[in-house]
Amino acid sequence: MQSFSTSDTLPTSTNGKKTYNRDDWKGGYQSLKQEFDYWIDEIEGEIPPELTGTLFRNGPGLLDINGQTFQHPFDGDGMISRISFCNGRAHFSNRFVRTSAYLEEQAAGQILYRGVFGTQKPGGWLANAFDFRLKNIANTNIIYWGGKLLALWEAAEPHRLDPHTLDTLGKEHFNGVLSEGEAFSAHPRFDPSSSRDDGAPCMVNFSTKAGLSTAITIFELDDKAQVVRQHTHNVPGFAFIHDFAITPNYCIFFQNPVTFNPLPFALGMRGAGECVKFQPGKPTRAVIISRNPPQTDKKNNGNYRRQQIIEIEAGFVFHHANAYEEGDEIIIDSICYESLPEVEPNSDFRETDFESLKPGQLWRFHLNIKDNTSRKELIENSCCEFPTIHPDQVGRNNRYVYLGTVDPNVSGNAPLQAFLKLDRETGEKQFWSAAPKGFASEPIFVPCDPGSNTGDEDDGWLLAVIYDSAEHRSDVVILDAKDLQQGPIAKLHLKHHIPYGLHGNFTSKVFI
């Protein structure tokens, strides 16, 4: 069985020099403990006056408590950044999500909870043994849907925030659909036109509950944030699933070949994330679940199958770009790794040896739901992550995909310093790079005229936050999605840095 082959070339430029300095990169992992609220006045270029709305970003803003460092950034407390655009101006504000654990630890001035990715309470393994309390850190994504601003962390329920003030209002259980502590993924997908809702948009999300088998629960919420459909399915074995994809008729999950040994976690020796191990000899499994109830499912020539599993070649997937249906096939583009980048106990994430790691690359999978077969092809071999597309193309055949990537002169693995636009029809590529001093985050595509379906698919802007290590501050960059190579239309200089974030979303509503 083959695995995802990658180049062993080190991430150096064509003249043999690295495009980054690791000490520069490390500066983006300092805590930002202040909360700000100001108009952004230092701007290079001009903000397009047509750009109206709000960019919300989430990520671990607090990476230590009084010098006690979290073992991994994914254990850091969630901080929401909000950039509002209106009349050619922009306003910035940020607030930490006031989870109960955040308030407890701030009051105590020390770490009180174990982190999933290895953070331990002071006192060694005896102080951590058999402490299974989860700290809901609300640090992975932020969405505005149905009038609700929700900070998401995939191991527990969302926190609802006031979009005007960013004050934390409490946990969101969707009128009792979620029980206390029940998971709700940080990677919802937004169907722009649901046939089950007379063409109205809906949000699709999931949760997993692992044991000897794994229960996957799918939730569909209407445009008022009410859960209108919910169904649960069991898949054999342990499933570590971070993201998924949708089409009009299906949800697609990749069950990565990993195992979980709970004993070191239970004994207080390791975090739960450190107990997940990749199995290179095992296949990855695509779990395909129908979104349609039995009486309306017309696929497979009337032979209704609510759930189907197709084996694919070994690899590990964090994020998917998109999926769509084409005849008997589901086509899905995904960021794949040769193996899981495992979290090593007592390691320092700030000392990451990028050159020793295999890069994530963009692969295309063809899943034949009639023959239960699969095939794959590599469509982008450079190190890349955080794919995004036009929101109206979610679940549909998209021409363009935008990604965070390494500098275009780099081969192999390195920090993300650039953005790539890939034309899936012609193979044409466009890059814009912030190297050598800039480090990239997830790009967000914002259409010029949301929902109109009258313009080109790439008619819009690409928004992202760049960490400028030379100034130890962050910039909000606005790129023309049609032509990345002309450089930013505008670069908004913040008064401070934003620690490297995870995910975010844009809404056409303005909150200041």
C-alpha positions in Angstrom: 0.0 0.0 0.0 1.4 3.4 -1.0 1.5 6.4 1.2 1.6 10.1 0.1 5.1 10.5 -1.4 6.8 13.8 -0.8 10.0 15.5 -1.7 12.9 15.3 0.7 14.3 18.6 -0.5 14.9 21.0 2.4 12.9 24.3 2.5 15.5 26.5 1.0 15.2 29.1 -1.8 16.8 28.8 -5.2 20.0 30.5 -3.9 20.4 28.0 -1.1 19.2 30.3 1.7 16.2 29.8 3.9 13.3 32.1 3.3 12.7 32.4 7.1 14.4 32.7 10.4 13.0 30.5 13.1 13.5 33.1 15.8 11.4 35.5 13.7 8.7 32.9 13.4 8.7 32.3 17.2 7.7 35.9 17.9 4.2 35.2 16.7 3.7 32.8 19.6 3.9 35.4 22.4 0.7 36.0 24.4 -1.3 39.1 23.7 -2.8 39.9 27.1 -4.2 43.3 26.3 -7.7 43.9 24.8 -7.9 46.7 22.3 -10.6 48.8 20.6 -9.5 51.4 18.0 -9.8 52.6 14.4 -6.9 51.5 12.2 -5.2 54.6 11.0 -1.9 53.3 9.7 -2.7 51.9 6.2 -0.7 51.3 3.1 -2.9 51.6 0.0 -6.7 52.1 0.2 -9.4 49.9 1.6 -12.0 49.2 -1.2 -15.1 51.2 -0.3 -17.2 48.3 -1.5 -15.7 46.1 1.2 -18.4 46.1 3.9 -18.7 43.7 6.7 -16.8 42.1 9.6 -13.9 39.6 9.7 -13.9 37.5 12.8 -10.8 35.5 13.7 -10.2 33.1 16.6 -7.1 31.5 18.0 -5.1 30.9 21.2 -4.3 34.5 22.4 -3.0 33.5 25.8 -0.1 31.0 25.7 1.0 31.3 29.3 -0.3 32.2 32.7 2.1 34.3 34.8 5.0 32.6 33.0 3.6 29.1 33.2 3.7 28.2 29.5 1.2 26.0 27.9 2.7 22.9 26.4 1.1 23.4 23.0 -0.5 26.5 21.4 -3.7 24.5 20.8 -4.1 24.5 24.6 -4.1 28.3 24.7 -7.2 30.3 25.7 -9.4 31.6 22.8 -9.2 35.2 21.8 -11.5 36.8 19.2 -10.2 39.4 16.9 -12.8 41.5 15.0 -11.9 43.7 12.0 -14.9 45.7 10.8 -15.0 47.4 7.3 -17.2 50.3 6.5 -17.0 53.3 4.1 -13.3 52.7 3.3 -12.3 52.5 7.0 -11.5 49.6 9.4 -11.9 49.1 13.1 -10.1 46.6 15.3 -11.1 45.1 18.6 -10.3 41.9 20.5 -11.6 40.1 23.6 -10.8 36.8 25.3 -13.7 34.4 25.5 -14.6 34.4 29.2 -15.0 30.7 29.7 -15.4 29.5 33.2 -11.9 27.9 33.2 -10.4 31.1 31.8 -11.9 33.1 34.7 -10.8 30.6 37.3 -7.2 30.5 36.1 -7.0 34.3 35.8 -8.2 34.7 39.3 -5.8 32.0 40.6 -2.9 33.3 38.5 -1.8 29.8 37.6 -2.7 26.8 35.4 -5.5 24.8 37.0 -6.6 22.5 34.1 -4.8 19.9 32.0 -4.7 20.6 28.2 -5.7 18.2 25.5 -2.3 18.6 23.8 0.0 18.1 26.8 -0.3 21.0 29.2 -0.3 19.7 32.7 -1.1 21.2 36.1 1.9 22.0 38.3 2.8 19.1 40.6 3.8 16.3 38.3 1.8 13.2 37.3 0.4 12.7 40.8 -1.4 16.1 40.5 -2.8 15.2 37.1 -3.7 11.5 37.4 -7.4 10.7 36.9 -8.3 14.3 36.3 -10.5 14.1 33.3 -12.0 17.6 33.4 -12.0 19.3 30.0 -11.1 23.0 29.8 -13.4 24.4 27.1 -11.0 26.9 25.6 -13.2 28.1 22.7 -10.1 28.8 20.6 -10.6 27.2 17.2 -13.2 29.0 15.1 -15.7 31.9 15.2 -18.9 32.0 13.2 -21.8 34.4 12.8 -24.9 32.5 11.9 -28.6 33.1 12.5 -27.9 36.2 14.4 -25.6 34.4 16.8 -21.8 34.9 17.2 -20.3 31.5 18.3 -16.8 30.7 19.4 -16.2 27.0 18.7 -13.9 24.3 20.1 -14.6 20.9 18.8 -14.6 19.0 22.2 -17.5 20.9 23.8 -20.4 23.2 23.2 -20.0 26.7 21.7 -19.8 30.0 23.6 -22.1 32.7 22.4 -20.7 36.3 22.2 -22.2 39.7 21.7 -21.1 40.7 18.2 -21.1 44.4 19.1 -19.1 44.2 22.4 -17.5 40.7 22.1 -18.7 40.1 25.7 -19.2 36.4 26.5 -22.9 35.7 27.0 -22.6 32.0 28.0 -22.7 28.5 26.4 -25.0 27.8 23.5 -27.0 24.6 23.6 -29.4 25.4 20.7 -32.6 25.1 22.8 -31.5 22.0 24.5 -30.3 20.0 21.5 -26.8 19.9 22.9 -26.4 18.6 26.5 -23.8 20.1 28.9 -20.3 19.4 27.6 -21.5 17.8 24.4 -19.2 18.3 21.4 -19.9 20.5 18.5 -17.3 20.6 15.8 -15.2 23.8 15.1 -15.5 23.1 11.3 -19.1 23.7 10.2 -19.9 23.9 6.5 -22.4 26.3 5.0 -24.6 25.0 2.3 -25.5 28.0 0.1 -28.7 26.4 -1.1 -30.3 23.4 0.6 -32.9 21.4 -1.3 -34.3 20.3 2.0 -35.0 24.0 2.9 -36.5 25.2 -0.3 -33.2 26.6 -1.5 -32.4 28.5 1.7 -28.9 28.3 3.1 -28.2 26.0 6.1 -25.3 25.2 8.3 -24.1 21.6 8.6 -21.9 20.5 11.5 -21.1 17.3 13.4 -19.8 15.9 16.7 -18.0 12.6 17.5 -18.1 10.4 20.5 -15.4 7.8 20.5 -15.3 4.4 22.1 -14.8 0.9 20.6 -16.8 2.4 17.8 -17.3 6.1 17.1 -20.7 7.8 17.0 -20.9 10.7 14.4 -23.9 13.0 14.9 -24.8 15.4 12.1 -26.6 18.6 12.8 -28.3 20.9 10.2 -29.3 24.4 11.3 -31.5 26.7 9.3 -30.8 30.4 8.8 -32.2 31.2 12.2 -29.7 28.9 14.0 -32.4 26.3 14.8 -31.5 22.6 14.5 -33.9 21.3 11.9 -32.2 17.9 11.2 -30.1 15.6 13.4 -29.0 12.0 12.9 -26.3 9.7 14.5 -24.3 7.0 12.8 -21.7 4.6 14.2 -18.4 3.7 12.5 -16.1 0.9 13.6 -13.1 1.8 15.6 -11.6 5.1 16.9 -12.1 8.1 14.8 -10.0 11.3 15.1 -11.9 13.7 12.8 -11.1 17.4 12.7 -12.9 18.5 9.5 -15.4 17.2 7.0 -16.9 18.2 3.7 -20.4 18.4 2.3 -22.2 18.1 -1.1 -25.9 18.7 -1.6 -26.6 15.0 -0.7 -23.7 13.8 1.5 -21.4 14.5 4.4 -17.9 13.1 3.9 -15.5 12.3 6.8 -12.0 10.9 6.6 -11.3 8.4 9.3 -7.6 8.7 9.8 -5.6 5.5 10.7 -4.8 6.3 14.3 -5.1 4.6 17.7 -5.7 6.1 21.1 -4.1 4.6 24.3 -5.9 6.3 27.2 -3.6 4.8 29.9 -0.8 7.5 29.9 -3.5 10.2 30.0 -5.4 8.6 32.8 -2.2 8.2 34.9 -1.4 11.9 34.5 1.7 11.3 32.3 0.5 12.7 29.0 -2.2 14.9 27.4 -4.9 13.1 25.4 -3.5 14.4 22.2 -0.1 12.9 23.0 -1.8 9.5 23.2 -2.9 9.5 19.6 -0.6 7.4 17.3 -0.6 7.1 13.5 -0.7 3.6 11.9 1.2 3.9 8.6 0.2 0.4 7.5 -3.6 1.0 7.8 -5.8 2.6 5.1 -7.6 5.9 5.6 -11.4 5.4 5.3 -13.8 7.8 3.7 -17.1 7.7 5.6 -19.9 8.9 3.4 -23.2 9.7 5.1 -26.4 10.7 3.3 -28.0 14.0 4.2 -31.3 12.9 2.9 -34.0 11.0 4.8 -34.8 7.5 3.2 -38.0 8.6 1.5 -36.3 11.4 -0.4 -32.9 9.8 -1.3 -32.8 9.1 -5.0 -29.1 8.2 -5.3 -27.8 4.7 -6.2 -30.7 4.0 -8.6 -33.1 4.0 -5.7 -31.0 1.6 -3.6 -30.9 3.7 -0.4 -27.7 3.6 1.6 -27.5 6.0 4.6 -23.8 5.3 5.3 -21.0 4.0 3.1 -17.3 3.4 3.8 -14.6 3.5 1.1 -11.0 2.7 1.8 -8.3 5.0 0.4 -4.5 5.0 0.6 -2.9 5.7 3.9 -2.4 9.3 5.0 -3.6 11.9 7.5 -6.1 14.7 6.7 -6.8 17.7 8.8 -8.6 20.0 6.4 -10.7 19.7 3.2 -11.0 22.4 0.5 -14.3 21.3 -1.0 -16.3 18.3 -2.3 -18.9 17.9 -5.1 -20.8 15.2 -6.9 -20.1 14.1 -10.5 -22.1 11.2 -11.8 -21.3 8.2 -9.5 -18.3 9.9 -7.9 -17.8 12.3 -5.1 -14.7 14.5 -5.8 -13.0 15.9 -2.7 -9.9 18.0 -2.5 -8.0 17.7 0.8 -4.8 18.7 2.5 -3.0 15.4 3.2 0.1 14.5 5.2 2.2 11.3 4.8 1.6 10.7 8.6 0.2 12.5 11.6 2.5 15.2 12.9 2.5 13.7 16.4 2.7 15.8 19.6 5.8 14.5 21.5 5.8 14.7 25.3 7.9 17.4 26.8 8.6 19.0 23.4 8.7 22.7 22.8 6.6 23.7 19.9 8.6 26.9 19.5 11.6 24.8 18.5 9.8 23.0 15.7 12.3 21.5 13.2 10.4 22.2 10.0 12.9 20.6 7.7 12.5 17.2 9.4 8.7 17.1 8.9 6.8 16.1 5.7 4.6 18.9 4.3 0.9 18.9 3.8 -0.1 18.9 0.1 -3.3 19.2 -1.8 -4.7 15.9 -3.1 -7.8 15.1 -5.1 -9.8 12.0 -4.2 -12.4 10.3 -6.5 -14.8 8.3 -4.4 -17.0 6.0 -6.5 -20.1 5.4 -4.5 -21.5 2.9 -7.0 -18.4 0.6 -7.2 -17.1 1.4 -3.7 -13.7 2.3 -5.1 -11.3 5.3 -4.9 -8.4 6.9 -6.7 -6.3 9.9 -6.0 -4.1 12.5 -7.7 -1.7 15.1 -6.4 -2.8 18.6 -7.5 -0.4 20.8 -5.5 2.9 19.6 -4.3 4.0 22.6 -2.4 3.6 22.7 1.4 0.1 24.2 2.0 -2.7 24.5 4.5 -6.0 26.3 5.3 -7.8 26.0 2.0 -10.7 28.4 1.2 -13.1 28.9 -1.7 -16.0 31.1 -2.8 -18.8 30.5 -0.3 -21.3 30.0 -3.0 -19.3 27.0 -4.4 -19.4 25.0 -1.2 -20.5 21.5 -2.2 -20.4 22.4 -5.9 -17.7 22.2 -8.5 -15.4 25.1 -7.8 -12.8 26.4 -10.2 -10.5 28.2 -7.7 -9.0 27.3 -4.4 -6.9 29.6 -2.2 -4.4 28.3 0.3 -1.8 29.4 2.8 1.5 28.1 1.6 5.3 28.5 1.8 7.2 31.0 -0.2 7.1 29.9 -3.9 10.8 29.5 -3.9 10.6 26.8 -1.2 10.4 23.0 -1.6 9.7 20.8 1.4 8.3 21.9 4.7 8.5 25.4 6.2 6.3 28.0 7.9 3.5 29.4 5.9 4.6 32.8 4.4 2.5 33.1 1.3 -0.9 32.7 -0.4 -1.6 30.6 -3.5 -4.5 30.8 -5.9 -4.9 27.6 -7.8 -7.0 27.3 -11.0 -8.3 23.8 -10.9 -9.3 23.9 -14.6 -6.1 25.2 -16.1 -3.5 24.5 -13.4 -2.4 28.1 -13.4 -1.0 29.4 -10.1 -0.7 32.8 -8.6 1.4 33.6 -5.5 1.9 36.5 -3.1 4.6 36.1 -0.5 5.3 38.0 2.8 8.7 36.4 3.1 11.2 36.8 4.6 9.8 38.6 7.7 6.1 37.9 7.3 4.2 34.8 8.4 0.8 33.9 7.0 -2.4 32.6 8.5 -5.7 31.2 7.1 -6.9 33.3 4.1 -10.6 34.1 3.9 -12.3 34.7 0.5 -14.9 37.5 0.5 -17.0 37.9 -2.7 -17.6 41.4 -4.0 -21.4 40.8 -4.2 -22.3 38.0 -1.9 -25.0 35.6 -3.1 -25.5 37.4 -6.4 -24.2 34.6 -8.7 -23.6 37.3 -11.4 -19.8 37.7 -11.2 -16.8 35.5 -11.8 -16.0 33.0 -9.2 -12.8 34.9 -8.3 -14.5 38.3 -8.2 -13.7 39.3 -4.6 -11.0 39.8 -2.0 -8.7 37.6 0.0 -8.4 38.8 3.6 -5.7 37.5 6.0 -3.6 38.4 9.0 0.1 38.5 8.6 2.6 38.5 11.5 5.4 41.0 10.7 8.3 39.8 12.7 10.4 42.9 11.9 8.0 45.1 13.7 6.5 42.5 16.1 3.0 43.4 15.0 0.3 42.0 12.7 -1.0 43.4 9.4 -4.4 42.8 7.9 -3.9 42.4 4.2 -6.5 42.8 1.5 -5.6 41.1 -1.8 -7.5 41.2 -5.1 -8.6 37.5 -5.5 -8.3 37.8 -9.3 -4.7 38.9 -9.2 -2.7 38.0 -6.1 0.6 38.8 -7.7 0.0 42.5 -7.8 0.3 42.5 -4.0 -2.0 43.9 -1.4 -4.6 46.5 -2.3 -4.3 47.6 1.3 -2.1 46.6 4.2 -3.6 47.6 7.6 -0.9 48.0 10.3 -2.2 47.0 13.8 -0.7 48.5 16.9 0.4 45.1 18.2 0.7 41.5 17.1 -2.0 38.9 17.1 -0.7 35.4 18.1 -1.0 32.9 15.2 -4.7 32.1 14.9 -6.7 29.1 13.6 -9.9 29.8 11.8 -12.4 32.6 11.2 -15.2 33.8 9.0 -16.6 37.0 7.3 -20.1 38.4 7.5 -21.5 41.2 5.5 -22.9 42.7 8.7 -20.9 45.5 10.3 -20.3 45.5 14.1 -18.4 48.4 15.7 
